């Protein structure tokens, strides 16, 4: 039996780390691991050697659906002329105070 | 650590970045958009269109950078079991573990460009891919560990800090993480040397001997002089490289001279002196024939380093296979079918 190319079989995982309680998990990189438990262990060693996190998520990379960079304009430009969605669009008399 | 990819490409006579001769109208438009973004100091992300030569150059540079981190674990790893105290052993273990981590950040960054981990490792193990030549020298005494931290990592930091602003997002982000950790590497080395310099005459001699052996090799880490580094200009055009080899080397010399004085060692260069007019230190001529000899595989430890890497990889095969087998056994049937 020939040796299976094991590393090729280890899927890629995306790693998200919550840096402290109350903050969101943030993407910090990726790694190869055989399964979810293994990925969490590896993520701990690779991305939190200096207490960078209090919680880790790992997600198989192939399960992430991403928008196409070519669609950037179509997707995001329509929001650029809708300045009335921002509070600064509205002029309120100073006497009203903080609003 | 650092990669000399950009500089060795021309000498090796292959894979040098080259503008593609004829572009389709669509690609010409994409190229124009790419150039525009680079000119505006914008960032390129994995799924963005990029010229093939840009992609190839990055894969080459990032993977060689990763290999340097991994091979760089070997010279220092040599001293883990012989560190003079438990404190120094814990520090050295943490540092070598960091280097392994840096290699992993960088392999991941390279993978976003479409290459695979297995391919990169194959290239390293077959000798096709290079790593920084500095690791092909032996670590003869405990002082070498300190000097590697101070000078080798110091030179690496000089090289790596500008890459935090590299035009390729994943490489720049990996480098931010690396640079944060690298500062500890340099400081622990310098501090370790300070302790030795306060010791016996024999210990001071050991530090001076290590400095003498490593100094010129560190200067060569920045790559050939600008005049002999034909790919530098393209690298700078692409925002991969931010300073030329000679600029970085000069910064390193200027930063190191006062550190050496404070430590109480001399740098082994009779031509090293402050040049008031230039506002920089002048330094002597570097032996580039030795540099190229080591790049081409004829350094004192090239064979040993590569053999150690291949052996570690082969000896670890059963672990990788066992983990894969375990995962396969525990994957729910419905997930397998999907």
Interface residues (C-beta under 8 A of the other chain):
Chain A: X3 X4 X5 X6 X7 X8 X9 X10 X12 X29 X30 X31 X32 X33 X34 X35 X38 X45 X46 X49 X50 X66 X68 X69 X70
Chain B: X45 X47 X48 X49 X94 X97 X98 X101 X104 X105 X108 X111 X116 X117 X118 X121 X173 X174 X177 X181 X317 X320 X321 X323 X324 X326 X327 X330 X331
